Amino acid sequence: MAALRLVAIDPGTDGGHCPALLVDDATGDLLFQGPQVTSEAELTEVSGQSPIGPNEIIGRIPARMRDVLLKALLEEADANTGTEKL
C-alpha cells in the first residue's frame, strides 16, 4: 500500500474539493489533486503540444498555489539529499 503524504494544499481552500499536492513516500512520485480539464479547446491545445494518453487526464492547479507548491517541492528535494532532486 502506498504511503501518500499531503505536502501542499490550496491556501484559498474552503475545506472541500481542495487542489493539493501529495507525495508517494515509497516511490517519490507526485500526485496532483485538482479539477479535471474538460474543455475540448484546452484539451486540443494540450494534445497539440504533448499527446494525451488514453489513461491520462489534464488537471488544473490554481495559480495561487505556485508559491506553496514551489516551497513544498524544494522542501521535498532538501529532505531527499542523496537522491535525484525534483
N, C-alpha and C positions, 0 to 999 in steps of 0.2 A: 504494500500500500504506500502511496506517495505521501511524503510529509510536506504538505503545502503550507507556506507561511506568508501571511499578508505583510508586504513591505511598504505599500503606499496606497492611500485611498484619496478620492476626490475631496479636496479641502472644502468644497462647496456642497458636500453631500447633505441630504436631509435624513439620512439613516436608512434609506431603502434604494435598491437598484443603483448601487454606487459603482461608478467606474473605479477600478482598482488594479493593482499590480501585485502578483503573488510570485513566489519562487518555490520551485520544487527542490528541497534540500538534498534529495538523493541524486539529482542529475544536474542541478543548476539551471534548468530550463525556466523560462519566464512565462507566466500566464497572465494575459490581459483580460479583464472583465470590463465590458462596456457595451453600448448599444451597437447592434449589428447594422451595417450599412446595407440598405435595400434599394436605394435609388439606382435605377438602371443606368442613368447618366454617369454617376460616380463609379459604379462597377465597371462600366465600359472604359472609362478613363484609366482606372487602376489596371485592368487587364491589358490595356494597350501598352503599359509600361512594365508589367510583371504578370504573366498569365496566372489566373486564379485556378488552382487545382480543384478537383471535384470534392475533396474533403476539407477545403479551406473556406474561411469566411473573412470578410473585412470588417473590422470593428473600429469604432471611433472613440478616441480618448480626448476629453476636452482640453483645450489649450491651457486652461487654468491649472492643469496638472503638470505642466512642464517642469516647474521648479521642484515639486515633490518627487516626481519620477527621477529627475537627474540626481537629486540628493540620495534617493533610495538606491539607484544603480551604482553610484560612487561608493556608498557605504558597503554594498554587497561586494564590489570589487576589492575594497580595502580589507574586508573580512576574509576574503579568499586569497590572501597572499600566497604565492607559490603555485597558483593555478592561473589559467588564462583569464585575463582581465576582460570585463564586459565592454 
